[in-house]
Amino acid sequence: MTDIATLTNATPEQLADAVEENLFSMFRASTQALSGEIEEADQLSRFHCPPMSPIFKAAWAAHLAPHEADAVIDDTVAWFKTRNAPFFFWWTGSDTQPADLGERLVARGFGVFEKDAPAMVADIEQLNWNNPRPSELRVGPVTDEEQLMQWKRVFIESFGIPEFAGQAWVDATHTVGFGKTPWHMLLGTLNGEPACCGFLFCGAGVAGLIGLGTLPAFRGKGIGSAMQLERLRIARELGYRYAVLFASEMGRSPYLKLGFQDTGRRVSRYIWRQEQ
């Protein structure tokens, strides 16, 4: 599912913009697929979908005057509260206004979930496709309930996250149907054992790589790089020239070796949680 034509011969500025726009496109696609609610305006955008994870509930693209920012934060919190949301993410980027919005969010009770994640881009044809790959590794789409449960376990254990965060993707898949979700869910197995997982979402004219996880016992074997290349191979077969992602600072170096470029832009996300 895409919302603009596939990018070709993109400028560096267009590619840098596409990193965040791919994420926002996923919010729109999720809203449509999961019968959620979305509001988009010049001042601020926000959406809410049923699955119990903050990835399905977010505010983004804030362009606020300093004198109105605090009131808009309060209004947005109230918006999510009326929908009984236990949490939501607020995403900020290089174009966020006011520039101190992150500090304002923290002052109003938000936690810092991820700070200054590097926004990276690549021309798929220019990547290092010769990375070694374990011969026993098999990567494929999640197509049935057994694979979905394996994917959930790998996702939770790889990232050390709560069970509900993995269950949200299970619930979303059940709602939409196998093979019908706007995102691709991939599972990697080594000698038949689930080892890694990842998403591919194509939108805003580019292929977005999201949520790459490898179980601790399988790390250091080239499995993560192989999963990356498999996602990129699928994107290329779908007709996409460019790939985008957010990296952790620790994960930035492997992406550079693979052929990605750091745009110099940074993305942060803050989390609001309902008081217990």
N, C-alpha and C positions, 0 to 999 in steps of 0.2 A: 504494500500500500504506500503510495507516494502522494505528495501534494503539489510538487512542481516537477518540471521535466528534469531528466537526468543531466547532471552537469558535465560538460565537455569543454576542454580548453579554458578551464576556470583560472581566474587571476588569484594570486595569493590572498588578496582581501576577500574574495568570494569564498574561498576554501575556509579561511578563518571564520567567517560568518557561519558557514555551514556546520561547523562543529556543534554550536549551540542550537542552530535551527533544526538539526537532525533530532536532537532531544525533544524540542518543542513539537516537532512533527509526530513523535511517538506519543506525546501527551494527547494530541488531537485524535490519533488513530485509536488509542486506548479508549478514549471517551466514546467514540463511535462504536467500537466493537463491544464495549461493556455497558452500553446504555448509561453512561455517566453524564456529568454536567460540566460545562465549560463556559467561561466568560473571557473574552479577549478584547482588550481596549488599549489605546495608546498609553494610558497611564500604568496599567498593570494587567496581567493575565493570570488566571487561576482555574484549576479543574479538580474534580472529585469523582472517583470511581469506587465501586463497592469493595474490591479486594482489600484485605486488611494489611496494607503495607503503605508506608509514606511515599513510595515510588509512584503510587496511583493517586496521590493527592499532593498538589503543589501550587505554589505561586512563582511567577517568573516575569522577566522582561519589565522590571520596574523602571519607570521614567518619571520620577516624582520631584517636585520642588521641595527643598529642605523644610519649608514651613508646614508642608502637608504630610510629610513622610510618616511621622508618628501616628497621626490619625488614620492613615491608610493601613498601617500595620495593625492597629487595633480593629479596624473594620474587617480586615482579612481574617484575623483570628476569630472574630465573631461569625464570619461567613462559614468557616469550617466547623465551629462549635454548633451552629444550627443544623449541620448535617451529621452531627454526632461523630465527627472524625476524632479519633484518639491522638492523631499526630498528622503532620504534613511537612513537606520540605519547602523551603524558600530558596530558590536558586539565584545567585548573583554572578555577573560576569563583567567583562571590561566596559560594557556600555551601560551598566547599572547606574542609575541616578536616584538619590544623591550618592556620591562616592563613599560616604561613611554609612551606607545602609546596613552593612554587616554589623558594625558596632551598635547601631540603633536596635537591630534585631536582638542582639545579645542582651542589651540593656532592658529589653522588654520580655525577657524570659526564654529566648531561643537558645539552643545549644549549637555549638559548632560541630557539624557532622563531617565535613570535608572542606579543607582550606586550600585554595590556590592550586587546584588540580591542573596540570598542563594540558592545554588543548592541542591535539596533534593531528596531522593530516598526511595522506600519502597518495601518490599515483600508483594504482595497483600494479600496473605493468612494470613499474620501476623498482619493485620490492625485491628483496633477496629471497628468491624462491628455492635456493639450494640449501637451506638450513637442514641439518640432519633430522631425520624423523624415525622414531622407534618402529621397527617393522611390524611389531605386534599391535600397534595402536590402530584402533578403528574409530572413526568419527562419523556420526550420522545424525539426522533429525530425530527428535522425539516423536514417535508415532503411535505409542500405545500406553496403557496405564502402568505397566511394569517399568518401562523406560522413564515415564514421568516421575515415578516414585524414586527411581535411582537418581535422576537428575536433581530432584529436591534434596536428597541426602548429600550429594556432592556439593550443591550450592550452599547449603547450610554449613557443612563442615569446612569447606574451603575458606569461607569468609568469617566463620565464627559468629554467625548471626542467629537471632532467635528463630524458633521453629515457624512462627507465624509468617516471617518474611519469605520463607520458601513456600509455605502453604498458599500464600497469596497468588503465586504464579500457577500453582496447581488449580486453584479455584478459577482463575482467569481462563486457563486452558479448558477446563470443564465447561465454562460458560460459553466460550466461543466455538470450541470443537477442535480436535486434532487436525492439523493441516490448514486451519482456517484463521489462526491468530495472525495479527499484523506483524508480529515478530517471529523469527526463526529461533527455536530452542534446539541446541545441539548438545549431544552427550558423547564423550570420548571414553572408550574402554581399552584397557591394556591387559592382554591375555584373558579377555572376557570380564575383567573386573572394572566397574565404574571408576574412572580416574579424574576426569575433568569435565567442565561444562562451560557453556557460553551462549550469548545471544547474538543475533544479527538483526538489525532493524534498518530497512532501506526507506529513507524519506528525506525531504529537502534536497533531492537530487544526488544524494551520496549514500554510501553504505556505512552504517554506524556499528561499531564493535562495542559491545556492552557486557559487563559481568563475566569476565574470564576468570574461572576458578579452577585450581588444581588441588586435589587432596594432598595433605602434607607428606604422606608416605610415597607419593609419586613425583614429588618435585625434584628438580635437578636432572631430569631425564630428557628434556627437550619437548615435553608434552605440551606445555603452554604455547610454545612457538608453533608447534604442529597444529594446535587448535586454531590459532590465529590464521595460519595459512589456509586452513580448510574453510574458515568463514570467508576469507578473501576470495578463495576459488569460487565459492557459491555466488558471492557478489559479482564477480567477473562474469560468470555464466548468466546472471540476471541482467547484464548489460551496464554495470556500474564501472566507472573509471576511477573514482576517488573513494577512499575510505577515511573515516574520522573516528576519533575516540578521545576520552579523557583518561589520562594516566595518573597514577600516584607518582610522587617524586622518585620512589624506589623503583617503580616500573618503567620510568621514562627511558632509561638507558637501553633495555632490551628492544624497545620500540624503535629507537634511533638505529640500532644495529640491523633491525629488520628493514629499515628504509623509510620510516616515518620522519616527519619534520615537526619541530616544535614551532607553533605559530607565534609564541610569545604571549599569548592570551592565557588567562587563568580563570577558572570557574570554581566557585565555592557553593556549598549548600549548608543551610542552617535548618535545624529541626525544632519544631514546636511540639510539645507533648501536653496533652490534657492533664491537669493536676489530678493526682489520685486522692 
